[in-house]
Amino acid sequence: MMNVLHLAGPQVLDSPPLTALLADSLGVLEPDSRAQLLFCGGRWEQDRLRAIGARADRAAHPRFGRWPSVWASLGRCLRETDRPDLIHAWSLSELSLAALRAPRIGRVLTLHQPLSTRAGHWLRWLIAEAPGRTTILAISATLKRQASAVGIDPDAITVLRPGLDLGRLALTQRDQTRRELGLEPRDRLVAAIADPLGMCPIDLAATAICLAQPQPQPPEHSPRLRLLLDSENPLALRTLRLLEGLNRPQTACSAPFQDRFFQLLPACDFVLALGPQGGGLTLIHAMGANAAIVGEADYASAELLEDRHSALLGKPGDRPGVIRRLGRLLGDKHLAWQLRDQARHEAFSFFSRQRYRASLATVYRQMHAGQSVEVPAMEPTGGLRFTGRA
């Protein structure tokens, strides 16, 4: 029997796709094993966690600070008879707590974002100097390469492709959601994405939309671009003022994008994945949401997408190229449909939740047995993108 304790904090809620991955990672073990979630957050954060399908078995209420609360709650877990055999941390902060409070227990970290140089140095120290064994599960070869570049031992990093329950995407509620947003049939909704969502460059997206469609009011029945703004993002108000200054206040519509991510994303026609935060779990969900994607061909996006096959990609930093590609999709319905269909097919084919959960259970068993961690290779039908050589 093996007991796995998941450690997560409020920052996991900044990325709804990451919260969904956490929910899908629970219960992957055999019936004679057990997985629990220790979550540090108040009642409001726990309600948001349950809304996506992850229930906290234990909660550390940060009344006197986050670290002291988790430190005490983790100590109680270690004193029980069914103490954890393995700890799965969902951020570097939780990994640090596990290494300091339970140094002899093996640790796993899901790496879903690039590491800063400072975070990389700290993680390198934890792997090399802290007692116990630490394994990093990177969601892409790009993240493994970036982590290695900031000093992490590549042998401590294993690429485990995420598995997504794309049934969370409310594809069947698309028409209803668009009516709730006040969209007309001719409107084409555009969302700017990032991982986490709060990092998306919505100012840049608003400018791109205005330049891709110069006319404030296109002729009747002609397509009209509308930008989806997160009403809870502090940058949304600044973007609205920008659009008002350009005499385009009707270009944007607001909704709580982060809270209703799985409902609002399928209502979008186009997705802009720009900047270094444009890849990751959010981009994979955009592929499954049946939206045509325009982005920059950096390492992260090129590992998932192929230009003119499943997206339109340009050079990183080529803002005029982004505008041209968005305008091209607006005028070419067949191309937009082709890109949407291919991206959605690959999302469902390559990011199976069943494959992910089986691979994660294998990692847990290998860690518990003290073996080297090896994730079964994916089928070679994904081209070069999924090998990190794109």
N, C-alpha and C positions, 0 to 999 in steps of 0.2 A: 504494500500500500504506500502511496506517495501523496503528500500534501503540498500543494502549491499555493502560496500567498501572493496575490496581486496587490501592489502598492500604487495608488494613484491620488492625485491632488486636483485642485480646481483648474489648473492649467490644461488638463486634458479636455475640458469643456470648451476651450478656445477653438478647437477643431472638431466639429461634429463627426467627420469621417474617422478621426482618431478615437473618439468615444465609441463609435460603432465597432471599430476594430477591437477595442477592449471588451465590448459586450460579446463579440464573436469568439474571443479567446478564452472565455470562461466556459467551463464544462466540456473541455476537449479531452479529458482523461477517461480512463476506464472506470466502470462502476465501482470498483473497490478503491478508487483514489478520490481525492477531493480537492477542489479549487475554491478559495475564498478571496473576497475583495475587501481590502482595508482602504477606505476612502477618507481623505482629510477634507472636510467641508461642512458647511452648515446645511440646514434642512432644505434651503432653496436650491443649493447645488445638487443635493441628493435627488430632489424631484426632477431636475433636468437630466440627471444620470438615468433615472428610471424611465424617463420618456423615450430614451433611445434603446432601452432594453438591458441595461446593466444595473443590477441591484447590489448595493453595498451590504455585505454580511456584517461588517464592522465599520463604525464611523468614529473618526477622531475629530471632535469639535474644536476648532482652533481658537478657543477663548483666550488662552494665554500665549498665543503664538503657535505657528504651524509645527515647527520642529519639536517643541516640548510635547505637544499633543500626540504627534505620531510616535515620538520616542517612547512615551508611556504606553500607548496602545500596542505598539510592536513588542514591548517588553512583556505585556500580559499574554500575548500570543506565544511567546517563547517559553513561558512558564507552564503552559498547558500540556497535557499528556499528548495531544495530537499536534505538537509543534510543527511548523512548516519544514519541509525538506528542501524547498527551493523557493526563492523570492523572485517574482517577476515585477520589475520596476518599469513605470511608464514615463519617467522623466529622469534627468540626471540628478535632480534633487532627491527623488525617492531612492535612487540607487545609492547615493551618498549616505542617506539615513540607514539603509540596509547594511552597507559595508561597515558603518561605525557601530550600529546597535547589535547586529547579528553577524559578526565577522567570519564565523566558521561555516555559514550556510551559503551554498551556491547561489549566484545571482544572474539574472537575465535582464537585459535592457532592450526595449524596442526603440530603435533609432529611426525617426521619421522625418527629421529636419537636419539641415547642415549644422555642424558644430562650429562655434566660434573658436578662435585660437585659445582663449582662456579656458573655455570649457573642455577643449581637447587636451590641454595640459593636465587639468584636474582628472579627467577620465583616464588618461594614461597612467597617472599616479595610482588611481584606484585599482587598475588592472594589475599593475606591476608590484605595488607595495602592500595593498590591503590583503589581509588573510582571506582565504576562501577563493573560489573561482568565479570569474566574471566573464560572461559571454554577451557579445553585442549582436543583436538581430537587426540588421539594416534592411529596410524595405526595398532597396534598389542597389544596383552595382555602383551607381553614381555616388550614393551616400557612403558606401564602403570606401570608394576611392578618395572622397573628400576627407573622411575620418582618418584614413591612412596618411593623407597629406599633412594633417596637423599633429601627427606623431603617434597615432594609435597603432599597435601591432596588428597587421592584417590577419594574423592567425587567430586573433581574438574576435574577429568580425565574421559573421556568417550572413549571407544574403538569404532572407526569407521573404519571398514575394507575398504581399498581403492578400488575403481573401476577403471578398466583400459580399455581403448580403444585399445585392442590388434590388431585391424586393422592397427594401426600405424606400426606394425612390418612387414617389407617387405618380407614376406615368399615367395611370388611368384617371387621375384627377387634374390633368393638365388644363382642360378647357374650363373647369370650374375655378381653378386657381387664377387663370388669366382674367376671368370675369371679375373675380374679387380684386384684382389689381387695377381694374378699370381699363383694360386693354381692348382695342378694337381689332377686328379680324386682320386688318392690314398691318398692324404693329408687329415688329420683330424685336423681341426682348433680348437684351445683351446683358450678361453678367461678367464682371471682372472677378477672377478667383485668385486665391493664394492659400498657402498652408502655413499659419492659420489665416482665417478669412480676414481678420483685422489688418493684415499686411497688404491687402490688394491695392494696387495703385489706381483708385477710382478717379482721381483728377486726370490722369493720363487717359483712362478709358473714356471719360466724358469728352475730352478734347478730340480723341480719335473718332468718336461717333459724329461730332459736329463737322469734322473735316471730311469724313467718309460720305456724309450726306449734307452738302452745303445748304440746301434749301430748308429753312425752318419748318415750312409746311409743304411737303411734296404734294403733287396733284392728287386729287381724290382717287382712291383705290390703288394708289402706288404704295409700295412698302415704306414704312416709316420706322426708323430705329428708335428704341427707347432703352434707357439704361436703368438697370435695377440697382438701387442704392439700399444699403443696410441702414435702416432708420436708427439703429442703436450704435452705429459707428460715428465717432466724433467728426470724422472727415466728411460725412455726408452733407452737413450744413455748409461746409466750405465749398463742396462741389456744386450744391444748389446755387450758391452765390456766383460761382464761376459761370454756370449756365445762364443765370439771369443777366450777367454782364455781357454774354454773347447773344442775348435776346433769344434764348432757347430754353425757357423754364419748363416747357412741356416735354422736353427730351427725357426727363427722369421720372421714375416712379419709386416710391419708398415702401419698404416692408421690412420686418425683422428677419433678415436673411439668415443670420446665424441660428436663431431659434427655430426657424422653419426651413432649414436648409434642404431637407429631403423632399419637401413639398414644393419649394420655389424653384429649385434647380431644374426639374423636368419641364417647368413652364417656360424656360428660356429657349430661344432659337439659336443664339450664338454665345460662345464663351471666349473671353480674352484671358489667356494665360501669359502674363507679362512679368518680367523681372525674375530675380533669383528665387523667389518664393512661389513661382507659378506652377511648379511641378508637385509631385507628391500625391498623397491620398486624395486630395480634393480634385486633382486633375483626373484621376482614375474614375471617380464618381461622375465627373463631367462627361467622360467617355460613355458611361453607361446611361446617362440621362438623355441621350438622343439629341444632343446639341452639336452644332458644327463649331469646331475649335479653331481659333486663330492664336498663334503663339510665336515664341522665339525659339529657335533651334539651339538651345543650350543642352548641356549633357543630360539634365533631368528630364526635359520634355522629349528629347530625341530618343531616350531609352524607351519611351512609351508610344510615341507617335512617329509617323512617317509623312513627310511633306507630300501633298497632293494624293495621299493614299487614305489617311485617316484624319488629316488636319492640313491647314495651310500654315507653314512655318517660315519665318524670315530670320535674318541675321540678328543676333542679340544687339539691342540698342537701335535697330533700324526702325524708328517710329514711322517715317513715311511709308515703309513697306507694310507695316501693320495696317495703316489706313487703306492702302491700295487693296490689300487682301480682304479686309472687311467689306469694302465697296464691291469687290468682285463677288463675294458670297451673296451680297444683297441683290445683285442682278442676275445671278445664275442659280436658279432653284435646283437644277439637276445636280450641279456640283455640290451644293450644300447637302442635298439628300444623300449623295454618294458618300461624303465624308462622315455624316452622322451614322449611316448604316454600318460602315466599316469600323468606326471607332466603337460603336456599341457591341458589335459582334466580337471584337477582340477583348473588350472589357469582360464580357460574359465567358469567353473562352479561356482567358489566361489568368483570371483572378477569381478562381473558384473558391468559395468558402470551405467546401469539403476538403480540397487539397490543402489549403492553409491549415485547417485544424488538425488534419492528420500529420502534417509536417511539424507543427508546433508540439504535438504530443510526442513525436519522435525526439525532438530536441529536449523535452523535459526528461524523457527516459534516459537519454544519453548523458545529460548533466547529472542525473541522480546516480547513475552507474559509474560515473567518473570517466566516461569514454570521450573521445574526440567528437565534436559536434559536426555532423554532416547532414545537410538537408538534401533529400532526393531531388535530382535535377528535373526541371520542367521538360515537357515534350518539346522537341526542336522544331515546332511549327510556328514559332513567333518571330522568325527571321533573326537578324542580328541585333535588334533593339534590346532583346531580353538577355543578351549575353554581355551587355555593356560595351560593345564594340561599335555601336552606331555612331 
